[in-house]
């Protein structure tokens, strides 16, 4: 912590020196511009480029300057508003109780100041409730008669987006409460999070596909919650912790006690909530969790301290932006200084090149860090990395090491900058970078060894063909012995050759052969996913197979036909066309066909599917009585129609339910798009029978 404090001091001194020549007006304008950009990146793009701490420090500086220079006041200054994640694709709902932001503290002195302010405002003894501050995206859940009726994001604090359909996919959020001791109507707030394990798996897939990885679990949770397809949301395995109950008729006056009651109703309440009788006890709690949080399965970035009595909370009230009765203590991200020795490059199964920083070993957050991913050339260039630079390393989301800065003052004047490689480190092919993409690629997909092995490893994975007895080491061994060069070679493996290898006996050999035979019954959508076509993940594979039925139709589909399929955009469509334009891939598929793999939808899946709505694009908005939105989407897809999320001139119908988004309704009327009810839609299906 002492090293971290010195680094902060150095950075602040450098920052202050740079801005000493700025006039107050110039500095205010600069801060406003930069904070607006960072707000946009955080709330809209989910792509922050600075830490929360740096953002908070910039905001504090702006607030102090504006206070000293009221002549430069501006109602549109970022200091006068809270960030907003409102999305025009979702219906907006006004919060019954505004969702205010919390004031932040970074030191025990600031906590003691908070404690003293409370003591001056109240005349009776009180206690604090201390909670882990989960690093996710805020949510408000509304319950009536024990049933979940609405889930709304924080938005701008006054109103948020209705994400009820997506929230219903989160298993830790109860749809029906236990027992009958809960209030008839109430609101409970919390944080939706993505566990580290899920986050790492998601990022590995994104990197393999040449997509920019998410910066941290918070951003991936936020981005997932705003997806239009709730089936993808369900696959992301989001979690939720609830920490505040609002409404009338609550069980007790104690916040802590109400949370314990909520646990009995079925809510996931952190077991680490603690009631403290003094600020000294609060600080002990903070010191404990500053270390212990590293063992948690989800990201935390601080401790929230609240006056426990809800009646006292009401008495203390709020400022314009935050409650007076609560404060968030933010943990400092653990940071270390080490030397960047070299950059090596890894080749993924899609050919994406991932640079990796090799560091002098350094202790960070309880582990020894030797390497850090740099993701792509842009990150190397933005950091301006040189050989033997002293670099600042943090753990993103408390788990992934990343270089966040360089100590340029200590750089050797003769040090050479790192230049991203131009040729594949494995096969020597000239790298390519597609317009609009972050990654460089090795185009030698049919002969570059890491790509060939990576494709086989993907093919045998659990979510693809799930072939038992094979793993990365076995694939590497078979590859090194020239027994396999592609996935089709797996189905021609010779028993005797396998048994002749070290470590392989009769039982392990039969396990592999038997599993390969069983994989011939794996359904078509998983086989298509297993082929490893770039950008064709599990969901896209299901969409393609459901719409085009067979591998032959997918292979011969035109760009226009592919773009007509729900959720298939230019990037995916072009990737599919390029895959089947390669004769090597066509030959591979033919060999897999001959081996007996499933390359057509099963008859049982085809039952009930029609072309009644073929050529129709339908937007769904609002809530419905007879069917859920997901059920209606499935009915559209099963009958050949296309679900679209936004209204355009190409939209055939707006399927409108109750509480339809006003923006969608206005646009549909403006473009003269037919607006139909749920009954109209069901009648449309019946008439086309």
C-alpha positions in Angstrom: 0.0 0.0 0.0 3.0 2.3 0.7 4.3 1.8 -2.9 0.8 2.5 -4.3 0.5 5.7 -2.3 3.9 6.9 -3.7 2.8 6.1 -7.2 -0.4 8.1 -6.7 1.6 11.0 -5.3 4.0 10.9 -8.3 1.1 10.8 -10.8 -0.7 13.7 -9.0 2.5 15.8 -9.0 2.9 15.2 -12.7 -0.7 16.0 -13.4 -0.5 19.2 -11.3 2.7 20.3 -13.1 1.1 19.8 -16.5 -1.9 22.0 -15.6 -0.2 24.8 -13.6 -0.2 26.9 -16.8 -3.9 26.5 -17.4 -6.3 29.2 -16.3 -9.2 28.1 -14.1 -11.5 28.4 -17.1 -9.3 26.4 -19.4 -8.9 23.6 -16.8 -12.7 23.6 -16.1 -13.4 23.3 -19.8 -10.8 20.5 -20.2 -12.2 18.5 -17.3 -15.8 18.9 -18.5 -14.8 17.7 -22.0 -12.8 14.7 -20.7 -15.5 13.7 -18.1 -18.2 13.8 -20.7 -16.2 11.5 -22.9 -15.5 9.1 -20.0 -19.2 9.2 -19.0 -20.1 8.2 -22.6 -17.5 5.4 -22.6 -18.6 4.1 -19.2 -22.4 4.3 -19.4 -23.1 3.9 -23.2 -20.2 2.0 -24.7 -19.3 0.0 -21.6 -15.6 0.6 -22.6 -13.9 2.7 -19.8 -10.3 3.7 -20.4 -9.5 5.0 -17.0 -10.0 3.6 -13.5 -12.9 4.6 -11.2 -10.4 6.3 -8.9 -9.0 8.5 -11.7 -12.5 9.4 -12.8 -13.5 10.3 -9.2 -10.4 12.4 -8.7 -11.1 14.4 -12.0 -14.7 14.9 -10.8 -13.5 16.2 -7.4 -11.1 18.6 -9.1 -13.9 19.9 -11.3 -16.3 20.4 -8.4 -13.6 22.2 -6.3 -12.8 24.5 -9.3 -16.5 25.2 -9.9 -17.0 26.0 -6.3 -14.1 28.5 -6.3 -15.2 30.1 -9.6 -19.0 30.3 -9.6 -18.8 32.7 -12.6 -18.1 29.6 -14.8 -21.2 27.7 -13.6 -22.9 25.6 -16.3 -26.1 23.5 -15.7 -24.8 21.1 -18.3 -21.5 20.4 -16.5 -21.0 16.7 -15.8 -20.7 17.7 -12.1 -24.4 18.6 -12.2 -25.7 15.2 -13.3 -25.3 11.5 -12.6 -24.3 9.2 -15.4 -27.0 7.6 -17.5 -27.2 4.2 -19.2 -30.6 4.8 -20.7 -31.1 3.0 -24.0 -33.7 4.0 -26.6 -34.3 0.4 -27.5 -35.9 -0.2 -24.1 -39.1 1.2 -22.6 -38.3 3.8 -19.9 -39.8 3.6 -16.4 -39.8 6.4 -13.8 -38.4 5.3 -10.5 -40.9 5.6 -7.6 -37.9 6.4 -5.4 -34.9 8.1 -7.2 -31.8 5.9 -7.5 -29.2 8.3 -6.1 -25.4 7.8 -6.3 -23.3 7.4 -3.2 -20.6 9.8 -2.1 -17.2 8.2 -2.1 -14.4 8.0 0.6 -10.9 6.9 0.0 -9.4 7.2 3.5 -10.2 6.6 7.2 -10.1 10.4 7.7 -13.0 10.8 5.2 -14.9 8.1 7.0 -14.4 9.8 10.4 -15.7 13.1 8.8 -18.8 11.3 7.6 -19.3 9.8 11.1 -19.0 13.2 12.7 -21.5 14.7 10.3 -24.0 12.1 11.2 -23.5 12.6 15.0 -24.1 16.4 14.6 -27.4 15.7 12.8 -28.9 13.1 15.2 -29.3 13.1 19.0 -29.6 9.4 19.7 -27.3 6.4 19.5 -27.2 4.6 16.2 -25.4 1.7 14.4 -24.1 1.2 10.8 -24.9 -1.6 8.4 -21.8 -2.5 6.4 -22.1 -4.3 3.0 -19.7 -5.4 0.3 -19.9 -3.1 -2.7 -20.3 -5.5 -5.6 -18.9 -4.2 -8.9 -21.8 -4.7 -11.3 -24.8 -2.9 -12.7 -27.6 -1.5 -10.5 -31.1 -2.9 -10.7 -34.5 -2.1 -9.1 -36.9 -5.0 -8.7 -40.6 -4.4 -8.0 -42.8 -7.1 -6.4 -46.5 -7.3 -6.0 -48.2 -10.1 -4.0 -44.9 -11.9 -4.0 -44.4 -11.8 -7.8 -41.7 -10.0 -9.8 -43.6 -7.5 -12.0 -40.9 -5.1 -13.1 -37.1 -4.9 -13.3 -35.6 -1.4 -14.1 -32.0 -0.3 -14.5 -30.6 2.8 -12.6 -30.7 4.9 -15.8 -30.2 8.5 -14.9 -31.5 8.0 -11.4 -34.9 9.4 -12.2 -35.9 6.8 -14.8 -34.4 3.6 -16.1 -34.8 0.9 -18.7 -37.3 -1.9 -18.3 -35.2 -5.0 -18.6 -37.7 -7.4 -16.9 -37.5 -10.0 -19.7 -33.7 -10.3 -19.3 -33.8 -10.2 -15.5 -36.2 -13.2 -15.5 -33.4 -15.3 -16.9 -31.2 -14.7 -13.8 -31.6 -17.8 -11.6 -30.7 -16.1 -8.3 -33.6 -13.6 -8.7 -36.9 -15.1 -7.4 -40.0 -14.8 -9.7 -42.3 -15.9 -6.8 -41.3 -15.2 -3.2 -41.3 -17.8 -0.4 -43.8 -17.8 2.4 -46.3 -14.9 2.9 -44.6 -12.6 5.4 -43.5 -10.0 2.8 -45.2 -6.7 2.1 -48.0 -6.6 -0.4 -45.9 -4.3 -2.6 -42.3 -3.2 -2.3 -39.1 -2.5 -4.2 -35.8 -4.2 -3.6 -32.5 -3.0 -5.1 -29.2 -4.6 -5.8 -26.4 -5.3 -8.2 -26.3 -7.6 -11.1 -22.9 -9.1 -11.5 -20.9 -11.5 -13.7 -18.9 -14.1 -11.8 -15.1 -14.2 -12.6 -15.4 -17.7 -14.0 -18.1 -16.7 -16.5 -16.3 -13.5 -17.3 -13.0 -15.3 -18.1 -14.8 -17.8 -20.3 -16.6 -15.1 -22.2 -13.5 -13.1 -22.8 -11.6 -16.1 -24.0 -14.3 -16.7 -26.6 -14.2 -13.0 -27.7 -10.4 -13.0 -28.1 -10.6 -16.3 -30.1 -13.1 -14.6 -32.4 -10.9 -11.5 -32.8 -13.3 -9.4 -30.8 -12.3 -6.8 -28.2 -12.4 -8.4 -24.7 -14.6 -6.8 -22.0 -12.6 -4.5 -19.7 -13.9 -6.1 -16.5 -16.9 -8.1 -15.2 -18.9 -5.0 -14.5 -18.9 -3.9 -18.1 -19.8 -7.4 -19.3 -22.7 -7.6 -16.8 -23.9 -4.2 -18.0 -23.6 -5.0 -21.6 -25.3 -8.4 -21.2 -28.3 -6.9 -19.3 -29.0 -4.6 -22.3 -29.0 -7.3 -24.9 -32.1 -7.6 -27.1 -32.0 -11.4 -27.0 -32.9 -12.8 -23.6 -31.7 -16.3 -24.6 -28.1 -15.0 -24.8 -28.6 -13.2 -21.5 -29.6 -16.6 -20.0 -26.4 -18.2 -21.4 -24.2 -15.6 -19.7 -25.1 -16.9 -16.2 -25.5 -13.5 -14.5 -25.9 -13.4 -10.7 -27.5 -10.8 -8.4 -27.0 -9.6 -4.8 -29.8 -7.5 -3.2 -29.1 -4.9 -0.6 -31.9 -2.4 -0.1 -35.7 -2.6 0.5 -38.0 0.3 -0.1 -41.8 0.7 0.5 -44.3 0.7 3.2 -45.1 -2.1 5.7 -41.5 -3.3 5.9 -40.8 -5.8 8.7 -38.7 -3.6 10.9 -37.0 -0.2 11.2 -33.6 -1.8 10.8 -32.0 -2.0 7.4 -29.9 -5.0 8.5 -32.9 -6.8 10.0 -34.9 -6.2 6.8 -32.2 -7.8 4.7 -32.3 -10.9 6.9 -36.1 -11.0 6.4 -35.6 -10.7 2.6 -33.3 -13.6 2.7 -36.1 -15.8 4.1 -38.3 -14.6 1.2 -35.9 -16.1 -1.3 -33.6 -13.2 -2.1 -29.8 -13.6 -2.4 -28.5 -11.4 0.3 -24.7 -11.4 1.0 -23.8 -13.4 4.1 -21.1 -10.8 4.8 -23.4 -7.9 5.8 -22.5 -6.7 9.3 -24.0 -4.4 11.8 -21.4 -2.1 13.5 -21.8 0.1 16.6 -19.0 2.5 15.8 -16.9 3.8 13.0 -13.8 2.0 14.5 -15.7 -1.3 14.0 -16.6 -0.2 10.5 -12.9 0.4 9.7 -12.0 -3.1 11.1 -14.6 -4.5 8.7 -13.0 -2.6 5.8 -9.5 -3.7 6.6 -10.6 -7.3 6.8 -12.3 -7.3 3.4 -9.5 -5.3 1.7 -7.7 -8.6 1.7 -10.5 -11.2 2.0 -12.3 -10.0 -1.1 -9.6 -11.6 -3.3 -11.2 -15.0 -2.5 -14.7 -14.0 -3.6 -16.2 -15.4 -6.8 -17.3 -11.9 -8.0 -15.8 -8.4 -8.2 -16.0 -6.0 -5.3 -14.6 -2.5 -5.2 -15.4 -1.2 -1.8 -17.7 -1.2 1.3 -21.0 0.6 1.6 -21.7 2.1 5.0 -25.3 3.0 5.9 -27.0 4.3 9.0 -29.0 1.2 10.0 -32.2 2.8 11.2 -34.6 3.5 8.2 -36.5 6.2 10.2 -33.1 7.9 10.9 -32.3 7.6 7.2 -35.5 9.5 6.4 -34.7 12.1 9.0 -31.2 12.7 7.6 -32.5 12.9 4.0 -30.6 13.4 0.8 -28.5 16.1 -1.0 -29.3 16.7 -4.7 -27.3 13.7 -5.7 -26.6 11.4 -2.8 -28.1 10.3 0.6 -26.6 11.9 3.7 -26.9 8.6 5.6 -24.6 6.5 3.4 -21.2 6.5 2.0 -19.1 4.2 -0.2 -15.5 3.4 0.9 -13.6 2.6 -2.4 -10.7 0.1 -2.2 -7.6 1.3 -4.0 -6.9 -1.1 -6.9 -3.7 -2.9 -5.9 -0.9 -1.7 -8.2 2.7 -2.8 -8.5 5.8 -1.6 -10.5 7.9 -4.1 -12.4 10.0 -4.2 -15.6 8.7 -5.1 -19.0 11.2 -7.6 -20.4 9.7 -8.6 -23.7 6.5 -9.1 -25.7 5.6 -12.5 -27.2 2.8 -13.3 -29.5 0.2 -16.1 -29.3 -1.8 -17.4 -32.3 -5.4 -18.4 -31.6 -7.5 -20.9 -33.6 -9.0 -18.1 -35.7 -5.6 -16.8 -36.5 -6.0 -13.8 -34.1 -2.6 -12.6 -32.7 -2.6 -11.8 -29.0 0.5 -10.0 -27.6 1.6 -10.9 -24.1 3.8 -8.8 -21.9 6.5 -10.8 -20.1 7.4 -9.1 -16.8 9.9 -9.4 -14.0 7.9 -11.4 -11.4 6.0 -9.2 -9.0 3.6 -9.8 -6.1 0.1 -8.4 -6.8 -3.1 -9.1 -4.9 -1.7 -12.3 -3.3 -0.2 -13.9 -6.5 3.0 -13.7 -8.4 2.4 -12.0 -11.7 4.8 -12.8 -14.6 2.7 -12.0 -17.7 -0.1 -9.6 -18.7 -2.2 -9.6 -21.9 -1.9 -6.6 -24.1 -4.8 -7.7 -26.4 -3.8 -5.9 -29.6 -1.4 -3.4 -31.3 -3.5 -0.3 -30.4 -3.0 -1.0 -26.7 0.8 -1.3 -27.2 0.9 1.9 -29.2 -1.3 3.8 -26.7 0.9 2.8 -23.8 4.0 3.7 -25.9 5.8 0.6 -24.5 9.6 0.5 -24.7 12.1 -2.3 -23.9 12.8 -2.5 -20.1 10.2 0.1 -19.3 9.1 0.3 -15.6 5.3 -0.4 -15.9 2.4 -0.1 -13.5 0.4 -3.4 -13.3 -3.0 -3.8 -11.8 -5.5 -6.7 -11.7 -8.5 -5.9 -13.8 -11.6 -7.1 -11.9 -9.2 -8.3 -9.2 -8.2 -11.2 -11.4 -6.7 -10.4 -14.7 -3.2 -8.7 -14.7 -3.0 -5.6 -17.0 -0.5 -2.9 -17.7 -2.1 0.5 -16.9 0.8 2.9 -17.3 4.5 3.5 -17.8 7.0 5.4 -15.6 8.5 7.4 -18.5 10.8 9.3 -16.2 12.8 6.2 -15.5 13.1 5.2 -19.2 16.5 4.8 -20.7 16.9 7.4 -23.4 18.3 4.7 -25.8 15.5 2.3 -25.2 13.7 1.0 -28.3 9.9 1.1 -28.6 8.1 -2.2 -29.2 6.8 -2.5 -32.7 4.0 -5.0 -33.4 5.1 -7.9 -35.5 4.3 -8.1 -39.2 4.6 -11.8 -39.7 3.1 -14.8 -37.9 5.5 -16.0 -35.2 4.6 -19.7 -36.0 4.4 -20.0 -39.7 5.9 -16.7 -41.0 2.9 -15.6 -43.0 2.3 -11.9 -43.4 -0.3 -10.7 -40.9 -3.5 -8.9 -42.0 -5.8 -6.5 -40.2 -9.3 -6.0 -41.4 -10.7 -2.5 -41.4 -12.6 -1.7 -38.2 -11.1 -4.6 -36.3 -8.7 -4.4 -33.4 -6.8 -7.7 -34.0 -4.1 -8.7 -36.5 -4.6 -12.2 -38.1 -2.5 -14.9 -39.6 -4.3 -15.7 -42.9 -2.6 -19.2 -43.2 -5.6 -20.9 -41.6 -5.0 -24.3 -43.3 -1.3 -24.7 -42.5 -0.4 -22.7 -39.3 0.1 -25.2 -36.5 -1.5 -23.3 -33.6 -4.6 -22.6 -35.7 -4.9 -26.2 -36.8 -4.5 -27.5 -33.2 -6.8 -24.8 -31.9 -9.6 -25.8 -34.3 -9.3 -29.4 -33.2 -9.4 -28.4 -29.5 -12.5 -26.3 -30.1 -14.2 -29.1 -32.1 -13.8 -31.6 -29.2 -14.8 -29.2 -26.4 -17.8 -29.8 -24.2 -20.1 -27.3 -25.8 -19.2 -28.5 -29.3 -18.8 -32.3 -29.9 -17.9 -33.1 -26.3 -15.5 -35.9 -27.2 -14.3 -37.7 -24.0 -10.8 -38.9 -23.6 -9.2 -36.1 -25.7 -7.7 -32.9 -24.4 -5.1 -30.3 -25.3 -2.1 -32.5 -24.4 -3.5 -35.5 -26.3 -4.3 -33.4 -29.4 -0.7 -32.0 -29.2 0.7 -35.5 -29.1 -1.4 -36.8 -32.0 -0.6 -33.7 -34.0 3.2 -34.1 -33.3 3.0 -37.8 -34.4 1.3 -36.7 -37.7 -1.8 -38.7 -36.8 -4.2 -35.8 -37.2 -4.1 -32.5 -39.1 -7.7 -31.5 -39.0 -11.0 -32.5 -37.3 -11.9 -35.0 -40.0 -8.7 -37.0 -39.2 -10.2 -37.8 -35.7 -12.7 -40.1 -37.3 -9.9 -42.1 -39.1 -7.7 -42.6 -36.0 -6.3 -46.1 -35.8 -6.8 -48.1 -32.5 -3.4 -49.8 -32.8 -1.5 -46.6 -33.5 -3.1 -45.0 -30.4 -2.3 -48.0 -28.2 1.3 -47.9 -29.4 1.7 -44.5 -27.8 3.0 -44.0 -24.3 0.3 -43.7 -21.6 -2.4 -45.3 -23.8 -3.8 -48.6 -22.8 -6.8 -50.6 -24.1 -9.3 -48.8 -21.8 -8.2 -45.2 -22.6 -8.0 -46.0 -26.4 -11.5 -47.5 -26.4 -12.8 -44.4 -24.5 -11.6 -42.1 -27.3 -12.9 -44.4 -30.1 -16.3 -44.9 -28.4 -16.7 -41.1 -27.7 -15.9 -40.3 -31.4 -18.6 -42.8 -32.4 -21.1 -41.3 -30.0 -20.4 -37.8 -31.3 -22.0 -38.8 -34.6 -25.3 -38.3 -32.8 -24.5 -34.7 -31.7 -27.3 -32.4 -33.2 -26.6 -30.2 -36.2 -26.4 -26.9 -34.4 -23.6 -28.1 -32.2 -21.7 -29.6 -35.2 -21.9 -26.3 -37.0 -20.6 -24.5 -33.9 -17.8 -27.1 -33.6 -16.6 -26.3 -37.1 -15.2 -23.0 -35.7 -16.4 -20.6 -38.3 -15.3 -17.2 -37.2 -18.1 -15.3 -35.3 -20.4 -18.3 -35.4 -21.0 -19.0 -31.7 -23.6 -21.3 -30.1 -26.5 -18.8 -30.6 -25.6 -17.9 -34.2 -25.2 -21.6 -35.0 -28.7 -22.3 -33.7 -30.1 -19.4 -35.7 -28.5 -20.6 -39.0 -29.5 -24.2 -38.6 -33.1 -23.4 -37.7 -33.5 -21.1 -40.7 -31.5 -23.0 -43.4 -32.1 -26.5 -42.1 -29.0 -28.2 -43.7 -25.3 -27.6 -44.2 -25.7 -27.5 -48.0 -28.2 -24.6 -47.8 -25.9 -22.7 -45.4 -22.9 -23.3 -47.7 -24.7 -22.0 -50.7 -26.6 -19.1 -49.0 -26.2 -15.7 -50.5 -25.2 -12.6 -48.5 -28.8 -11.3 -48.8 -30.3 -14.6 -47.5 -27.9 -14.7 -44.5 -28.7 -11.1 -43.6 -32.4 -11.9 -43.5 -31.8 -14.3 -40.6 -32.4 -12.8 -37.1 -29.2 -11.4 -35.5 -27.0 -12.2 -38.5 -25.2 -9.0 -39.5 -22.6 -8.2 -42.2 -19.6 -9.5 -40.3 -21.1 -12.9 -39.5 -22.7 -13.3 -43.0 -19.4 -12.5 -44.7 -17.5 -14.9 -42.5 -19.8 -17.7 -43.4 -19.5 -17.0 -47.1 -15.7 -16.9 -46.8 -15.6 -20.2 -44.9 -17.4 -22.1 -47.6 -15.6 -20.3 -50.4 -12.4 -22.1 -49.2 -12.2 -25.5 -51.0 -10.2 -26.9 -48.0 -13.2 -26.3 -45.7 -15.7 -27.7 -48.2 -13.6 -30.9 -48.5 -13.4 -31.1 -44.6 -17.2 -30.9 -44.4 -17.6 -33.6 -47.0 -15.2 -35.9 -45.0 -17.2 -35.2 -41.8 -20.5 -36.0 -43.7 -18.9 -39.3 -44.9 -17.9 -40.1 -41.3 -21.6 -39.9 -40.3 -21.9 -36.5 -38.5 -25.3 -34.7 -38.4 -25.5 -32.0 -41.0 -29.2 -31.5 -41.1 -31.9 -30.6 -38.5 -33.6 -33.6 -37.0 -37.2 -34.3 -38.1 -38.5 -33.8 -34.6 -37.1 -30.3 -34.6 -38.6 -29.6 -38.0 -42.1 -30.5 -36.8 -44.2 -27.4 -36.1 -42.0 -25.2 -38.3 -43.7 -23.4 -41.3 -43.0 -20.6 -43.8 -46.3 -18.8 -42.9 -44.4 -15.6 -42.0 -41.6 -15.9 -44.5 -40.4 -12.4 -45.6 -42.0 -10.6 -42.7 -40.0 -8.6 -40.2 -41.8 -8.1 -36.9 -40.9 -5.8 -34.0 -42.2 -6.8 -30.6 -42.8 -4.1 -27.9 -44.7 -4.1 -24.6 -46.0 -6.9 -22.4 -48.6 -9.5 -23.3 -51.3 -11.5 -21.7 -51.4 -14.9 -23.5 -47.7 -15.4 -24.3 -44.4 -14.1 -23.1 -42.2 -12.0 -25.4 -39.8 -15.0 -25.8 -42.7 -17.3 -26.8 -43.9 -14.8 -29.4 -40.3 -14.5 -30.8 -40.1 -18.2 -31.0 -43.5 -18.4 -32.8 -42.2 -15.8 -35.3 -39.0 -17.7 -35.9 -40.7 -21.1 -36.1 -43.0 -19.8 -38.8 -40.2 -18.3 -41.0 -40.5 -14.7 -39.8 -37.7 -12.4 -38.6 -37.5 -10.7 -35.2 -36.1 -7.2 -35.4 -35.4 -4.9 -32.5 -35.9 -1.5 -34.1 -38.5 0.0 -36.5 -37.5 0.9 -40.1 -39.2 1.2 -43.5 -38.5 -2.5 -43.9 -40.6 -3.5 -40.8 -43.7 -5.5 -41.7 -45.6 -5.2 -38.4 -45.2 -3.7 -34.9 -46.6 -6.4 -32.5 -47.8 -4.1 -29.7 -48.6 -5.1 -26.1 -49.4 -3.2 -23.0 -47.2 -0.3 -22.0 -45.5 -0.2 -25.4 -42.5 2.1 -25.7 -43.7 5.5 -26.9 -40.7 6.0 -29.2 -41.5 2.8 -31.1 -45.2 3.7 -31.4 -44.4 7.2 -32.7 -41.9 5.9 -35.3 -44.3 3.1 -36.4 -47.1 5.7 -37.0 -44.7 8.1 -38.7 -43.6 5.3 -41.2 -47.2 3.9 -41.5 -46.1 0.5 -40.2 -49.2 -1.7 -39.4 -49.6 -2.0 -35.6 -51.1 -5.4 -34.5 -52.2 -6.8 -31.1 -51.4 -10.2 -29.7 -54.8 -11.4 -30.9 -54.2 -10.0 -34.3 -50.9 -11.8 -34.5 -52.5 -15.2 -33.5 -55.2 -14.6 -36.0 -52.6 -13.9 -38.7 -51.0 -17.3 -37.9 -54.3 -19.0 -38.0 -55.4 -17.5 -41.3 -52.1 -18.5 -43.0 -52.6 -22.2 -42.0 
